[in-house]
Every structure is written in C-alpha cells, then in structure tokens.
C-alpha cells in the first residue's frame, strides 16, 4: 500500500521506547500453557497489562521469509516481493533457496544460498517500493536497532565485523559486503555495529536467542536505541524438531531473554514505565505426520533442476517450502495447459489440500471440495473490510457468505492472503497448500515428519500470537481480524507516523 509520511516529524523525548519482539513460530495455545504453568513471567506481565490476540493471521505462504517481510513492511507478498522460502528467479533462470535445510542449500550451493539469504534478500529481492520500519524510522532520526533477523534493511551502512576469531575467518572468506541496516545492527557475528562482548556463533540454533538477549541488554544499559527489533528465533527450530506441543520449553527460554532485557532497564516495573512492547509470532506450527514428494508427483513433467545449465527448455520449476509449494510454468507457449495440468497433478497427489492460481482477472482456489473464484472490489466483505466478487463453491475452503459477509474459519483471511500471494511478481503460477499433518519434502530431501512445520493457508499454522503493552489500541476489538500487516503500522504510529487508510 502507498504510505505518505509527514516531511519533518520531530520525535518526542517523552515518547516511550518501543521493542518489537518476534518469537518465531510462537503458537498461541503453547504461549497460554507456558504462562499458566509459570514458565513465561515476562510474557505474562505484558499479557496482563496489555492486549492479547490469539488469532493474528500470518502471510501466505506462512513461511518465515514471507512473514518477516510482512512484519517489517506492513505489506503482503504482492508489495514486498518475497514469495517463499524457495522460489524460481525467472530473470536469472535459477532457484533461490533461503535455507529450508542444510541439505537443500547444498543442492543449490551453500555459498549461493547464504548470499541470497544474507545479502540479496534485502538488497535486491525485497521491493524498494516499500519501506521497512527501520527505513521509516531512520528517516525521522529515531535511533533504530536490530538483532539477527532476515529483514534488516535500513538507512545506515555497516561493514563486516572482525570482533571474534570466527567472525574474522568467515568475513575474510565469505562475507565481505557493506550492507544497509538500522543504526545499531547485530547479525550473527557477521555484522556488529559495536563491540558488545556478545557471541552468536554465526546464528547456530539454540544460541540465537541468547545472542539477542545479550545484545539487547547491552543496548539498553548504554541507552543506544529508541526502537529495537528483538528477534527470538530458536522456538521455531525447537518446534520443527520436537513438535509444536513441546514449545513450553522453548518459549520459557525466549522469555528468559526478554526478562534479561527488562532487568537491564531496572526490572519489569521500570522497563514498562519507559518502554512499550509489541510481541508477535510470524506464524504458528502444526504437527507433521506424513510427507509429500512433489518431485515424484511431477515425474512426467520436464522440471528445472538445481543446475541451470541442465534446465534449459524445462516446462516447469517446482519450489517446495515446508507446508506450501509453488509451481512455475516456464514454457510460455503452453502456459494455460501447463497450469491446468499442474493443478490437476497436484490435487491428485495425496496430502495436497489446495491449489491456487490466476485465471484472467480472477484468482481461483481449487480443492477436492470444489472451486471458488474471486476478485477485489465486490459486494461481499471479509472480516478485515476487504470487498470481493465471489463465484463458485464456498465449500472449496469451508467458507460461508452470511448476508454479504465472508467467513472462512478454516483458512483465515483466505481471499486477501491468496490474492496477495498470487499477485506477487516473483511467485509461481500455481500455489499449493498442504493438508493438515502433511509437509512437502524440500529439494534436499528433508522434512519434519514427527515434528512441526508451517507454510499452509490452514488455520493450524496460520494463526499466531500478538501482544502489545504501552502502545497501540486499548482493546483487541479495534479490529475484527488482526494480521501481521498490522504490526508495522503500529510501530510507525507509535512514533507519530500516520499511514493513509488503504484497503488490504
């Protein structure tokens, strides 16, 4: 959406500092359990004194790069152009892999995967037609800060770090580029705007939350920020391995780092007197019991491989991403036929729940239950105020039209999310959503069967937690349906930046 800011907005010295805490894959039911058993006192304090939403809708696909871009910009994939965890770059005729697994990164080249993730995601793939919250706040001289997070683009240049021996080895061989980020940037030891004594061991799971807590406490003790993105990603890795019902342990670990930040400010009371807090998950997670092999399903197609030289003349490219996937039609002479063939092949594959694609000016969602077609600016209103033309069978997504109001509890905010995903210029021609308990095997053959995963349109991994205290509306009833698209506007409005009201 187009956003206009006042030209010379002064930041009030009276305004509270703001910390945006992102706990990766935080599942509302597990947050509530952690609070109930006393394992998350910092989060409980924010919940008790602020506002709690237990059904904040993720972007689609509900994978971390897409959702991180939505959190930091306020835009959907059609605005920020980050389409998935794995996607096909049409202009460069190659796959982009943001690290679905180490084995997937090896398929495309570990160095290339790291370069895409660390550098190109922010510098090239993330649209320059949208601003991150760092950029918006940098422009009005808010002191911005960020710990290791996929989206970090800001207005301040940073050189690679040489604080530790490990960092010096890595930055002398792999990472040498200057990047643009918030005023204070700390990214997995590769970038550190100040010497803090904190060690991130290059972002190893299980260490990342501790690094964030250490850096955050340093920034707090030295009064170095007005806005900080406080990233706590380890809950996601824990839940992938052990399943979403194991999250109390990893939520407790994240809570300890938030407590660490509070104590650096003098304790929870002193912290909440001078700080506002927003806590959100980027998505949830669902248990995975079985796998979907797209490579097997598409054996009769000529599929682009990780080797560009061996993919010349391919019909399609396939991009599995946990509980979502995309199909790119590369043979434009047979585009429509290949789209329909891909849709049918996908829906004939056990575990594939929904296939989404565009047909003229309409979007289509097809399932075994039927097909629904839709386009914006119609007579039917969804829970976020979006208006739609609808045609077909609402049963395709278990939806209802109640006197001109659209309800889709099984697939929350379905129309807006699918429309945005399909309109993303870097997305595939066909978008797939896995049925509950299923996951697409990635390019490296990895999956999370026996653990947890996310990515689908389904409510099980699309609804996350959102809390705020000291900022934002007084009640969750300010919106009938909250979305990740609401986080960035809340951050900007805290510092006096008002965005124009535009439809989602």
PyMOL commands that set and color helices and strands:
alter all, ss='L'
color gray80, all
select helices_A, chain A and resi 28-36+41-49+64-73+77-80+102-108+110-125+133-138+165-173+201-203+208-221+234-242+244-264+268-274+294-297+308-310+332-347+394-397+414-423+459-462+476-478+485-494
alter helices_A, ss='H'
color red, helices_A
select strands_A, chain A and resi 17-23+51-57+86-89+94-97+144-146+156-158+179-181+184-187+191-192+227-232+275-280+286-292+316-321+324-329+352-359+362-367+370-381+387-392+400-402+405-407+430-434+437-440+452-453+463-469
alter strands_A, ss='S'
color yellow, strands_A
deselect
rebuild
show_as cartoon
